[in-house]
Amino acid sequence: MDRLRIGVVGIGVQGQLHARALRDVRQAELVAVADVAPHHRDWAEQNLGVRAVAEIGDLLDDVDAVSICTPDHLHEEATLAALAAGKRVLLEKPMALSTASCDRIIAGCPDPDALMIGHVLRFDPRVRRLREVVRSGDLGDIWHVKVWRCTSQAVGVGIWDRTSVAWFLGIHDADLVRFVTGRDVEVTGAVGRKVLSPSYDVVHATIRLDGGAVGTMENNWTLPHSRPSRADAGLRIVGEHGVLEMDLSHNDLLYARRDGAASFMDTYFWPSREGGGAYNLRTELEAFVDAALTGGPTPVSGAEGRAAVAVVEDIEAALHADAATAPPGR
């Protein structure tokens, strides 16, 4: 087999990105998509020129692998169906919304290499270089870390009734800290505030890493939509011999329009350029396709995906504990 036939399950915003990026992966062939929403299926047929079906079971006979981009709470059912059919699975982050759900997925995956979790930051060249320096030992003993990911309030609108800012944004940072440092993360506390939605819109968590380093995680979707860069993200690691600082915002290309609006254009993460090019999602998909075609090890295991879920699960538990003890009106 020299080309991997892939189906995308869930063709909303993330699924459309995956489908578009797959067109740039030489050894992949997008053959079908599945989505329960008729307007998503119509979009796929018109814009991708592939067969669109309502249920995952209707495409499994025609593919070697699937990319699952459904809403987070639907990950388990779709993944187990694909694994049971003997397909390779790329599962978008978060792996699931509980460690119990992750455990059921892992139990349904006799071959650990059949499952890859889509933690796209692991494929960012900036992250990989930072990881190299940290893992080399040049920084010496790690003393403390700070990781943050803040976005426009427009990001939360439409999804905050079915997810939270910790799950939507914090899952990136939980995996990022573990991936870069190679250390497990313990949540020691968390506070949050609800200002825009019924869920927490601002979350600050405190963490401890194996070896004694302490740190903070900050996530919110409260930035004004008018802010030119609608994302502010980064990682700082302070150690015995110095500090490593990484800006993960995408603010390298500014487009200021004559009507007064200005924005920074993404050049890292998504398929934003005609004619392909290198971007992190493509690199992630290429790694998935290569592992599937060669029978190689999965680039991001289910165990790694579960570990990130465990961190966010603990943050959510700490938020509830804090709310239960908070004085009235706080």
Secondary structure by P-SEA (a helix, b strand, c coil): ccbbbbbbccccaaaaaaaaaaaacccccccbbbbccaaaaaaaaacccbbbbcccccccccccbbbbbccccaaaaaaaaaaaabbbbbccccccccaaaaaaaaaaccccccccccccccccaaaaaaaaaaaacccccccbbbbbbbbccccccccccccccccccaaaaaaaaaaaacbbbbbccccccccccccccbbbbbbcccccccbbbbbbccccccccccbbbbbbbbcccbbbbbbcccccbbbbccccbbbbbbcccccccccccccaaaaaaaaaaaaaaacccccccaaaaaaaaaaaaaaaaaaaaaaaaccccc
